[in-house]
Amino acid sequence: MVCQRLVSIEIIAVDPTHRGQGIGRALMDGFEAMARARGAAMITLSFPENDPNLASWYAKQGYQIVEARAEFLLEIGDLILPVNDGGFGFLLAFKDLA
């Protein structure tokens, strides 16, 4: 079942005064570990395209960034899903947990 293999991060944020201390990385590590323990194969997320610092941060965490308004095929095991941002100006990102 797709829902058991694919998880999505809706919102993650660290107060600007506390950034650069590893808090965000710790949150992501914990979330990824929890997702793996529950059998997830992939994590997806989206964020506004006008934040290049956030795109860079997610890329450093191992996420593949997909350009805004791009459509691509996401493979999860034997399932192939077409994905896009719906034209809303968000970047999509995903990380294979295998």
Number of C-alpha atoms within 10 A of each C-alpha: 7 12 8 12 17 18 20 14 13 9 8 9 9 13 8 7 7 10 11 10 10 11 14 18 15 11 14 16 13 12 15 20 14 12 20 17 9 11 15 21 19 21 20 17 19 20 18 14 16 12 11 10 9 13 21 12 13 20 15 11 13 12 19 16 18 19 16 20 17 14 14 13 11 13 11 16 9 5 10 11 10 9 14 17 17 11 9 11 15 21 21 24 20 22 18 14 15 8
